[in-house]
Amino acid sequence: MAFIRAVAIAAALVAFAAPHALATGSRIDRHDRPEKAEEAAAEKVWHYAKGAEMVGPLSTAELIAAAKAGEIKADTQVHHPDAGWRAASAVPELAGLVS
């Protein structure tokens, strides 16, 4: 019974949010809205592994600065909550900066 109620609530939320998003031409995900792109880039959500320690949280600008300073190499593990841990060379923001 609780599952059915949860599904009904979720369906109601989608039914409420989706038409508004379509009518305004906006998207529901805040990272997809152009007016929030700058704000999302300033969020301190990045981490990277340095030996046995984890450095962060860092903004995208701080992460890029660390890569330019040589602190992050191509094989350095970098973490973002939306993508998990991966090599810096696989991160689009860093791909041209690390070797």
Secondary structure, 3 states (H helix, E strand, C coil): CHHHHHHHHHHHHHHHHHHHHHHHCCCCCHHHCHHHHHHHHHCCCEEEEECCEEEEEECHHHHHHHHHCCCCCCCCEEEECCCEEEEHHHCCCCCCCCC
